Amino acid sequence: MSAEVNDGGSAEVVVNQDGRILIPAQIRRDLRMTAGSTLLLSVEDGRVVLETREQLIARMRQEIAESWTGDPDTSPADELIAERRAEAAAENAR
């Protein structure tokens, strides 16, 4: 099976009877994928998304950073820890 990769880095692929697809060689080369590479599959807005664990982590960090509305000099993790400690102190005071 061969697939032609267009300039946008996408290609038309066919799902075989076992539910498998073949990622075209040009895309595998462009993404430096080798035999045994692990990808995570998710469905987002009706689309199938394949990404490495590193790509997922980077995307999640970016989404958190973009939605962060707190103090720009404080990390979201530090603020969350402070909130949880304040909640725990309030519960202990009751």
N, CA, C and O atoms as a GROMACS GRO file, in nm:
protein
  376
    1MET      N    1   0.084  -0.117   0.000
    1MET     CA    2   0.000   0.000   0.000
    1MET      C    3   0.089   0.123   0.000
    1MET      O    4   0.184   0.131   0.077
    2SER      N    5   0.058   0.218  -0.084
    2SER     CA    6   0.134   0.342  -0.084
    2SER      C    7   0.037   0.458  -0.066
    2SER      O    8  -0.080   0.450  -0.102
    3ALA      N    9   0.088   0.563  -0.009
    3ALA     CA   10   0.007   0.682   0.011
    3ALA      C   11   0.092   0.802  -0.026
    3ALA      O   12   0.211   0.807   0.005
    4GLU      N   13   0.030   0.897  -0.092
    4GLU     CA   14   0.102   1.017  -0.129
    4GLU      C   15   0.082   1.122  -0.020
    4GLU      O   16  -0.031   1.152   0.018
    5VAL      N   17   0.192   1.176   0.031
    5VAL     CA   18   0.187   1.276   0.137
    5VAL      C   19   0.183   1.413   0.069
    5VAL      O   20   0.266   1.444  -0.016
    6ASN      N   21   0.083   1.495   0.108
    6ASN     CA   22   0.076   1.628   0.047
    6ASN      C   23   0.164   1.727   0.121
    6ASN      O   24   0.225   1.693   0.221
    7ASP      N   25   0.170   1.850   0.072
    7ASP     CA   26   0.258   1.953   0.130
    7ASP      C   27   0.223   1.985   0.274
    7ASP      O   28   0.310   2.029   0.350
    8GLY      N   29   0.098   1.964   0.316
    8GLY     CA   30   0.057   1.991   0.453
    8GLY      C   31   0.096   1.881   0.550
    8GLY      O   32   0.064   1.889   0.668
    9GLY      N   33   0.164   1.777   0.500
    9GLY     CA   34   0.205   1.667   0.586
    9GLY      C   35   0.092   1.571   0.617
    9GLY      O   36   0.099   1.497   0.715
   10SER      N   37  -0.010   1.571   0.535
   10SER     CA   38  -0.120   1.477   0.558
   10SER      C   39  -0.130   1.382   0.439
   10SER      O   40  -0.079   1.410   0.331
   11ALA      N   41  -0.197   1.270   0.462
   11ALA     CA   42  -0.212   1.170   0.357
   11ALA      C   43  -0.342   1.096   0.380
   11ALA      O   44  -0.393   1.090   0.492
   12GLU      N   45  -0.395   1.041   0.275
   12GLU     CA   46  -0.514   0.957   0.286
   12GLU      C   47  -0.468   0.814   0.311
   12GLU      O   48  -0.385   0.760   0.237
   13VAL      N   49  -0.521   0.753   0.416
   13VAL     CA   50  -0.486   0.615   0.449
   13VAL      C   51  -0.615   0.534   0.457
   13VAL      O   52  -0.724   0.590   0.468
   14VAL      N   53  -0.601   0.403   0.452
   14VAL     CA   54  -0.716   0.313   0.455
   14VAL      C   55  -0.708   0.226   0.580
   14VAL      O   56  -0.602   0.176   0.614
   15VAL      N   57  -0.821   0.210   0.648
   15VAL     CA   58  -0.829   0.120   0.762
   15VAL      C   59  -0.852  -0.020   0.704
   15VAL      O   60  -0.948  -0.041   0.629
   16ASN      N   61  -0.765  -0.116   0.740
   16ASN     CA   62  -0.783  -0.250   0.685
   16ASN      C   63  -0.887  -0.329   0.767
   16ASN      O   64  -0.944  -0.275   0.861
   17GLN      N   65  -0.910  -0.452   0.730
   17GLN     CA   66  -1.015  -0.532   0.795
   17GLN      C   67  -0.986  -0.559   0.942
   17GLN      O   68  -1.078  -0.590   1.018
   18ASP      N   69  -0.861  -0.548   0.983
   18ASP     CA   70  -0.825  -0.567   1.124
   18ASP      C   71  -0.826  -0.435   1.201
   18ASP      O   72  -0.794  -0.434   1.320
   19GLY      N   73  -0.865  -0.324   1.135
   19GLY     CA   74  -0.869  -0.194   1.201
   19GLY      C   75  -0.735  -0.125   1.203
   19GLY      O   76  -0.717  -0.029   1.278
   20ARG      N   77  -0.642  -0.169   1.124
   20ARG     CA   78  -0.507  -0.112   1.123
   20ARG      C   79  -0.493  -0.010   1.011
   20ARG      O   80  -0.557  -0.020   0.906
   21ILE      N   81  -0.407   0.089   1.036
   21ILE     CA   82  -0.370   0.184   0.932
   21ILE      C   83  -0.219   0.184   0.921
   21ILE      O   84  -0.148   0.151   1.015
   22LEU      N   85  -0.171   0.222   0.805
   22LEU     CA   86  -0.027   0.233   0.783
   22LEU      C   87   0.008   0.381   0.775
   22LEU      O   88  -0.047   0.454   0.693
   23ILE      N   89   0.098   0.424   0.861
   23ILE     CA   90   0.146   0.562   0.855
   23ILE      C   91   0.250   0.567   0.743
   23ILE      O   92   0.349   0.495   0.748
   24PRO      N   93   0.228   0.652   0.644
   24PRO     CA   94   0.319   0.655   0.529
   24PRO      C   95   0.464   0.682   0.571
   24PRO      O   96   0.490   0.754   0.668
   25ALA      N   97   0.556   0.623   0.496
   25ALA     CA   98   0.699   0.632   0.527
   25ALA      C   99   0.747   0.776   0.536
   25ALA      O  100   0.827   0.808   0.625
   26GLN      N  101   0.701   0.863   0.448
   26GLN     CA  102   0.747   1.002   0.450
   26GLN      C  103   0.707   1.070   0.581
   26GLN      O  104   0.786   1.146   0.637
   27ILE      N  105   0.588   1.044   0.629
   27ILE     CA  106   0.544   1.102   0.756
   27ILE      C  107   0.625   1.043   0.871
   27ILE      O  108   0.665   1.115   0.962
   28ARG      N  109   0.649   0.911   0.868
   28ARG     CA  110   0.731   0.849   0.973
   28ARG      C  111   0.871   0.910   0.975
   28ARG      O  112   0.926   0.937   1.082
   29ARG      N  113   0.927   0.933   0.857
   29ARG     CA  114   1.061   0.995   0.850
   29ARG      C  115   1.057   1.138   0.904
   29ARG      O  116   1.142   1.178   0.983
   30ASP      N  117   0.957   1.215   0.860
   30ASP     CA  118   0.946   1.354   0.903
   30ASP      C  119   0.933   1.365   1.055
   30ASP      O  120   0.985   1.459   1.116
   31LEU      N  121   0.863   1.269   1.116
   31LEU     CA  122   0.842   1.271   1.261
   31LEU      C  123   0.946   1.189   1.337
   31LEU      O  124   0.937   1.175   1.459
   32ARG      N  125   1.043   1.136   1.266
   32ARG     CA  126   1.150   1.053   1.325
   32ARG      C  127   1.093   0.935   1.403
   32ARG      O  128   1.143   0.900   1.510
   33MET      N  129   0.989   0.873   1.348
   33MET     CA  130   0.930   0.755   1.410
   33MET      C  131   1.005   0.632   1.360
   33MET      O  132   1.037   0.621   1.242
   34THR      N  133   1.031   0.541   1.452
   34THR     CA  134   1.097   0.416   1.415
   34THR      C  135   1.013   0.300   1.465
   34THR      O  136   0.917   0.319   1.540
   35ALA      N  137   1.049   0.180   1.425
   35ALA     CA  138   0.978   0.061   1.472
   35ALA      C  139   0.984   0.059   1.624
   35ALA      O  140   1.090   0.076   1.683
   36GLY      N  141   0.870   0.040   1.686
   36GLY     CA  142   0.864   0.036   1.832
   36GLY      C  143   0.829   0.170   1.894
   36GLY      O  144   0.810   0.178   2.016
   37SER      N  145   0.821   0.277   1.813
   37SER     CA  146   0.780   0.408   1.868
   37SER      C  147   0.641   0.394   1.929
   37SER      O  148   0.554   0.327   1.873
   38THR      N  149   0.621   0.458   2.044
   38THR     CA  150   0.492   0.452   2.112
   38THR      C  151   0.416   0.581   2.088
   38THR      O  152   0.470   0.690   2.106
   39LEU      N  153   0.291   0.568   2.047
   39LEU     CA  154   0.204   0.682   2.027
   39LEU      C  155   0.081   0.666   2.115
   39LEU      O  156   0.037   0.555   2.142
   40LEU      N  157   0.026   0.778   2.157
   40LEU     CA  158  -0.099   0.779   2.233
   40LEU      C  159  -0.210   0.819   2.137
   40LEU      O  160  -0.193   0.914   2.060
   41LEU      N  161  -0.321   0.749   2.141
   41LEU     CA  162  -0.433   0.777   2.052
   41LEU      C  163  -0.546   0.836   2.136
   41LEU      O  164  -0.579   0.783   2.242
   42SER      N  165  -0.604   0.944   2.088
   42SER     CA  166  -0.720   1.002   2.154
   42SER      C  167  -0.817   1.049   2.048
   42SER      O  168  -0.780   1.065   1.931
   43VAL      N  169  -0.940   1.072   2.089
   43VAL     CA  170  -1.042   1.126   2.000
   43VAL      C  171  -1.078   1.264   2.053
   43VAL      O  172  -1.121   1.277   2.168
   44GLU      N  173  -1.061   1.365   1.971
   44GLU     CA  174  -1.088   1.503   2.009
   44GLU      C  175  -1.178   1.565   1.904
   44GLU      O  176  -1.141   1.575   1.787
   45ASP      N  177  -1.296   1.608   1.946
   45ASP     CA  178  -1.392   1.670   1.853
   45ASP      C  179  -1.416   1.583   1.730
   45ASP      O  180  -1.424   1.634   1.618
   46GLY      N  181  -1.427   1.453   1.752
   46GLY     CA  182  -1.454   1.360   1.642
   46GLY      C  183  -1.334   1.330   1.554
   46GLY      O  184  -1.349   1.266   1.450
   47ARG      N  185  -1.216   1.374   1.594
   47ARG     CA  186  -1.094   1.348   1.518
   47ARG      C  187  -1.007   1.251   1.594
   47ARG      O  188  -1.004   1.253   1.717
   48VAL      N  189  -0.936   1.167   1.522
   48VAL     CA  190  -0.838   1.077   1.583
   48VAL      C  191  -0.706   1.151   1.588
   48VAL      O  192  -0.658   1.201   1.486
   49VAL      N  193  -0.646   1.157   1.707
   49VAL     CA  194  -0.519   1.227   1.726
   49VAL      C  195  -0.416   1.126   1.775
   49VAL      O  196  -0.439   1.055   1.873
   50LEU      N  197  -0.302   1.120   1.708
   50LEU     CA  198  -0.190   1.037   1.750
   50LEU      C  199  -0.076   1.131   1.787
   50LEU      O  200  -0.040   1.219   1.710
   51GLU      N  201  -0.019   1.111   1.906
   51GLU     CA  202   0.092   1.194   1.949
   51GLU      C  203   0.178   1.116   2.047
   51GLU      O  204   0.134   1.019   2.109
   52THR      N  205   0.302   1.159   2.058
   52THR     CA  206   0.391   1.095   2.154
   52THR      C  207   0.355   1.145   2.294
   52THR      O  208   0.285   1.245   2.309
   53ARG      N  209   0.402   1.076   2.394
   53ARG     CA  210   0.379   1.118   2.533
   53ARG      C  211   0.438   1.257   2.555
   53ARG      O  212   0.379   1.341   2.623
   54GLU      N  213   0.555   1.281   2.498
   54GLU     CA  214   0.620   1.412   2.512
   54GLU      C  215   0.536   1.522   2.448
   54GLU      O  216   0.525   1.632   2.504
   55GLN      N  217   0.478   1.494   2.332
   55GLN     CA  218   0.392   1.592   2.266
   55GLN      C  219   0.268   1.621   2.348
   55GLN      O  220   0.225   1.736   2.359
   56LEU      N  221   0.210   1.517   2.408
   56LEU     CA  222   0.091   1.534   2.492
   56LEU      C  223   0.124   1.622   2.612
   56LEU      O  224   0.049   1.714   2.645
   57ILE      N  225   0.235   1.594   2.678
   57ILE     CA  226   0.275   1.673   2.796
   57ILE      C  227   0.298   1.818   2.756
   57ILE      O  228   0.254   1.909   2.826
   58ALA      N  229   0.367   1.841   2.644
   58ALA     CA  230   0.393   1.977   2.598
   58ALA      C  231   0.262   2.049   2.566
   58ALA      O  232   0.246   2.167   2.598
   59ARG      N  233   0.169   1.978   2.503
   59ARG     CA  234   0.039   2.039   2.468
   59ARG      C  235  -0.040   2.073   2.593
   59ARG      O  236  -0.102   2.180   2.601
   60MET      N  237  -0.040   1.983   2.692
   60MET     CA  238  -0.111   2.010   2.817
   60MET      C  239  -0.050   2.129   2.890
   60MET      O  240  -0.122   2.214   2.942
   61ARG      N  241   0.082   2.135   2.893
   61ARG     CA  242   0.149   2.250   2.958
   61ARG      C  243   0.112   2.380   2.888
   61ARG      O  244   0.088   2.482   2.954
   62GLN      N  245   0.108   2.378   2.756
   62GLN     CA  246   0.072   2.497   2.680
   62GLN      C  247  -0.072   2.538   2.709
   62GLN      O  248  -0.099   2.657   2.729
   63GLU      N  249  -0.164   2.442   2.712
   63GLU     CA  250  -0.304   2.473   2.740
   63GLU      C  251  -0.321   2.530   2.880
   63GLU      O  252  -0.399   2.623   2.900
   64ILE      N  253  -0.249   2.475   2.977
   64ILE     CA  254  -0.257   2.526   3.115
   64ILE      C  255  -0.201   2.668   3.120
   64ILE      O  256  -0.260   2.756   3.182
   65ALA      N  257  -0.087   2.689   3.054
   65ALA     CA  258  -0.026   2.822   3.055
   65ALA      C  259  -0.118   2.925   2.990
   65ALA      O  260  -0.128   3.038   3.038
   66GLU      N  261  -0.185   2.887   2.882
   66GLU     CA  262  -0.275   2.980   2.814
   66GLU      C  263  -0.399   3.012   2.896
   66GLU      O  264  -0.453   3.122   2.885
   67SER      N  265  -0.444   2.918   2.977
   67SER     CA  266  -0.566   2.941   3.055
   67SER      C  267  -0.537   2.996   3.195
   67SER      O  268  -0.630   3.027   3.269
   68TRP      N  269  -0.409   3.008   3.231
   68TRP     CA  270  -0.370   3.054   3.364
   68TRP      C  271  -0.412   3.200   3.382
   68TRP      O  272  -0.375   3.286   3.302
   69THR      N  273  -0.489   3.227   3.488
   69THR     CA  274  -0.535   3.363   3.514
   69THR      C  275  -0.481   3.416   3.645
   69THR      O  276  -0.517   3.526   3.688
   70GLY      N  277  -0.396   3.341   3.710
   70GLY     CA  278  -0.340   3.382   3.838
   70GLY      C  279  -0.223   3.477   3.822
   70GLY      O  280  -0.198   3.530   3.714
   71ASP      N  281  -0.154   3.496   3.931
   71ASP     CA  282  -0.038   3.584   3.936
   71ASP      C  283   0.070   3.531   3.842
   71ASP      O  284   0.111   3.416   3.854
   72PRO      N  285   0.115   3.613   3.747
   72PRO     CA  286   0.215   3.564   3.650
   72PRO      C  287   0.349   3.529   3.714
   72PRO      O  288   0.430   3.458   3.654
   73ASP      N  289   0.374   3.579   3.837
   73ASP     CA  290   0.500   3.548   3.905
   73ASP      C  291   0.489   3.423   3.992
   73ASP      O  292   0.588   3.383   4.054
   74THR      N  293   0.372   3.360   3.996
   74THR     CA  294   0.350   3.239   4.075
   74THR      C  295   0.315   3.125   3.982
   74THR      O  296   0.240   3.144   3.885
   75SER      N  297   0.367   3.008   4.008
   75SER     CA  298   0.335   2.894   3.923
   75SER      C  299   0.196   2.841   3.959
   75SER      O  300   0.154   2.852   4.075
   76PRO      N  301   0.126   2.784   3.863
   76PRO     CA  302  -0.005   2.726   3.892
   76PRO      C  303   0.004   2.617   3.999
   76PRO      O  304  -0.085   2.604   4.083
   77ALA      N  305   0.112   2.539   3.997
   77ALA     CA  306   0.128   2.432   4.096
   77ALA      C  307   0.142   2.489   4.236
   77ALA      O  308   0.081   2.438   4.330
   78ASP      N  309   0.222   2.594   4.250
   78ASP     CA  310   0.241   2.655   4.382
   78ASP      C  311   0.110   2.714   4.433
   78ASP      O  312   0.078   2.703   4.552
   79GLU      N  313   0.035   2.777   4.344
   79GLU     CA  314  -0.093   2.835   4.386
   79GLU      C  315  -0.192   2.726   4.427
   79GLU      O  316  -0.264   2.742   4.525
   80LEU      N  317  -0.196   2.616   4.352
   80LEU     CA  318  -0.285   2.505   4.386
   80LEU      C  319  -0.247   2.446   4.522
   80LEU      O  320  -0.336   2.418   4.603
   81ILE      N  321  -0.120   2.427   4.547
   81ILE     CA  322  -0.074   2.374   4.676
   81ILE      C  323  -0.115   2.468   4.789
   81ILE      O  324  -0.162   2.423   4.894
   82ALA      N  325  -0.097   2.598   4.768
   82ALA     CA  326  -0.135   2.696   4.870
   82ALA      C  327  -0.285   2.692   4.897
   82ALA      O  328  -0.328   2.700   5.012
   83GLU      N  329  -0.366   2.679   4.790
   83GLU     CA  330  -0.512   2.670   4.808
   83GLU      C  331  -0.549   2.545   4.887
   83GLU      O  332  -0.632   2.552   4.977
   84ARG      N  333  -0.488   2.432   4.853
   84ARG     CA  334  -0.519   2.306   4.923
   84ARG      C  335  -0.478   2.314   5.070
   84ARG      O  336  -0.550   2.265   5.156
   85ARG      N  337  -0.365   2.376   5.098
   85ARG     CA  338  -0.321   2.390   5.237
   85ARG      C  339  -0.417   2.481   5.314
   85ARG      O  340  -0.447   2.455   5.431
   86ALA      N  341  -0.464   2.588   5.250
   86ALA     CA  342  -0.559   2.678   5.316
   86ALA      C  343  -0.691   2.606   5.343
   86ALA      O  344  -0.751   2.624   5.449
   87GLU      N  345  -0.737   2.525   5.248
   87GLU     CA  346  -0.861   2.447   5.268
   87GLU      C  347  -0.843   2.347   5.382
   87GLU      O  348  -0.933   2.331   5.464
   88ALA      N  349  -0.728   2.280   5.386
   88ALA     CA  350  -0.704   2.182   5.492
   88ALA      C  351  -0.698   2.252   5.628
   88ALA      O  352  -0.751   2.199   5.726
   89ALA      N  353  -0.636   2.369   5.636
   89ALA     CA  354  -0.628   2.444   5.761
   89ALA      C  355  -0.767   2.487   5.806
   89ALA      O  356  -0.798   2.483   5.925
   90ALA      N  357  -0.852   2.528   5.712
   90ALA     CA  358  -0.988   2.568   5.745
   90ALA      C  359  -1.069   2.449   5.798
   90ALA      O  360  -1.146   2.463   5.893
   91GLU      N  361  -1.051   2.332   5.736
   91GLU     CA  362  -1.120   2.213   5.783
   91GLU      C  363  -1.073   2.173   5.922
   91GLU      O  364  -1.154   2.134   6.006
   92ASN      N  365  -0.944   2.182   5.947
   92ASN     CA  366  -0.888   2.146   6.078
   92ASN      C  367  -0.934   2.243   6.187
   92ASN      O  368  -0.944   2.205   6.303
   93ALA      N  369  -0.961   2.368   6.150
   93ALA     CA  370  -1.004   2.468   6.247
   93ALA      C  371  -1.149   2.446   6.289
   93ALA      O  372  -1.190   2.495   6.394
   94ARG      N  373  -1.225   2.373   6.211
   94ARG     CA  374  -1.368   2.348   6.244
   94ARG      C  375  -1.383   2.249   6.350
   94ARG      O  376  -1.495   2.217   6.389
   0.00000   0.00000   0.00000
